[in-house]
Amino acid sequence: AGADARLTIARAANEAAAKADAARSLDPAAFAALIGLEAAGTLSATQSKAVLGELIVGGGSGNPSEIAARLGYKAMGSSDLDAAVDAVIAGNPAEWERYVGGDEKVGGFLLGKVMKATAGRANGKLVAEAFAARRH
């Protein structure tokens, strides 16, 4: 159905397999739509997993966008994400310098700060990309 193969396999092998009996009723179109939302960055991986869980528990069908909205998930605008990243960098200058200097471990710390500042709404992949863009 045009869904990203890597994400599809990851979600099927992990989240769907964990509830294999219930996941058998998962509507392929709904699953593909969910994967599309995650691939596009509309949902973070964590949010996508939660929506998939709701799809599976709900009998396998439903509209992933509507489920995400009901759960309070909405995509963060790029300007909001940029502001959160910039605020975390400004608030943690020593850690940022370590990250820029090549300390990848501190990247997780900074990512956690952005996730906390955005109440988990930020897409971790996009945060990592924003850090990388600012690093150079």
matplotlib code that plots the C-alpha trace (Angstrom):
import matplotlib.pyplot as plt

x = [0.0, 3.0, 4.0, 7.7, 9.0, 11.4, 8.8, 6.2, 8.5, 9.5, 5.9, 4.8, 7.7, 7.5, 4.1, 1.8, 3.7, 3.4, -0.4, -0.3, -3.8, -5.5, -3.3, -4.5, -7.6, -5.6, -6.9, -3.9, -5.2, -5.3, -1.9, -0.4, -2.0, -0.5, 2.9, 2.5, 1.8, 5.0, 7.1, 6.0, 6.8, 3.2, 3.5, 6.6, 7.5, 6.1, 2.9, 2.6, 3.1, 0.3, -2.1, -1.2, -2.1, -5.4, -6.1, -5.3, -7.4, -10.2, -10.6, -8.1, -9.9, -10.2, -8.8, -5.3, -5.5, -8.7, -7.2, -4.1, -6.3, -8.4, -5.2, -4.1, -1.3, -0.7, 2.2, 4.5, 5.1, 8.6, 8.8, 7.7, 10.3, 13.0, 12.2, 12.3, 15.6, 17.1, 15.9, 17.4, 20.7, 20.7, 19.8, 22.5, 25.6, 28.2, 26.3, 25.9, 29.6, 30.3, 27.8, 29.4, 32.8, 31.7, 30.2, 27.2, 26.1, 25.1, 22.8, 20.4, 20.4, 19.6, 16.9, 15.3, 15.3, 13.5, 11.0, 10.3, 10.0, 7.5, 5.6, 6.6, 5.1, 8.4, 9.5, 12.8, 14.1, 13.4, 15.0, 18.1, 18.1, 17.8, 20.7, 22.8, 22.0, 23.0, 26.1, 27.9]
y = [0.0, 2.3, 2.3, 2.6, -1.0, -0.5, 1.1, -1.5, -4.4, -2.7, -2.1, -5.6, -7.4, -5.6, -4.0, -6.1, -9.4, -8.6, -8.9, -11.4, -12.9, -9.5, -8.1, -10.6, -8.5, -5.3, -3.6, -3.3, 0.1, 1.5, 0.0, 1.5, 4.9, 4.8, 4.0, 6.9, 9.3, 8.2, 8.2, 11.8, 12.9, 13.7, 11.2, 10.3, 6.6, 6.6, 8.2, 5.8, 2.8, 4.1, 4.6, 1.1, -0.3, 1.5, 0.1, -3.4, -3.2, -1.6, -4.6, -3.7, -1.0, 2.7, 6.0, 6.4, 10.2, 10.3, 8.0, 10.2, 13.3, 11.6, 10.7, 14.4, 13.8, 16.5, 17.3, 20.0, 22.9, 23.3, 26.8, 25.4, 22.6, 25.0, 27.2, 24.2, 23.0, 26.5, 26.9, 23.6, 24.5, 27.9, 26.4, 23.7, 25.4, 23.0, 19.9, 21.5, 22.1, 18.5, 17.4, 19.6, 18.3, 14.8, 13.4, 11.5, 10.4, 13.9, 14.0, 11.7, 14.1, 17.0, 15.1, 14.2, 17.9, 18.8, 15.9, 17.2, 20.8, 19.7, 17.3, 14.4, 16.0, 16.5, 13.8, 12.5, 12.0, 15.6, 16.8, 14.8, 16.3, 19.8, 19.1, 17.9, 21.0, 23.3, 21.3, 22.4]
z = [0.0, -0.4, 3.3, 4.3, 4.4, 7.3, 9.6, 8.5, 9.4, 12.7, 13.8, 12.7, 14.3, 17.6, 18.5, 16.4, 17.2, 20.9, 20.5, 17.6, 18.0, 18.2, 15.4, 12.9, 12.5, 11.7, 8.6, 6.1, 4.9, 8.4, 9.2, 6.0, 6.8, 10.3, 8.9, 6.5, 9.4, 11.2, 8.1, 7.3, 10.8, 11.7, 14.5, 16.5, 16.9, 20.4, 19.3, 16.3, 18.7, 20.9, 17.9, 16.7, 20.1, 19.9, 16.4, 17.6, 20.7, 18.8, 16.5, 13.8, 12.0, 12.4, 11.2, 12.6, 12.2, 14.2, 16.9, 17.1, 17.5, 20.2, 22.1, 21.8, 19.3, 16.8, 14.7, 16.0, 13.7, 12.5, 14.1, 17.5, 17.2, 16.2, 19.2, 21.6, 20.2, 20.4, 24.0, 25.0, 23.4, 25.1, 28.4, 28.3, 26.8, 28.4, 27.1, 23.7, 23.4, 24.4, 21.7, 19.1, 20.1, 19.3, 22.5, 21.0, 24.5, 25.5, 22.4, 24.2, 27.2, 24.9, 23.1, 26.4, 27.3, 24.1, 24.6, 28.1, 26.9, 24.3, 26.5, 24.2, 21.1, 19.3, 16.8, 18.0, 14.4, 13.6, 16.8, 15.9, 12.4, 14.0, 16.3, 13.4, 11.3, 14.2, 14.9, 11.8]

ax = plt.figure().add_subplot(projection="3d")
ax.plot(x, y, z, "-o")
ax.set_aspect("equal")
plt.show()
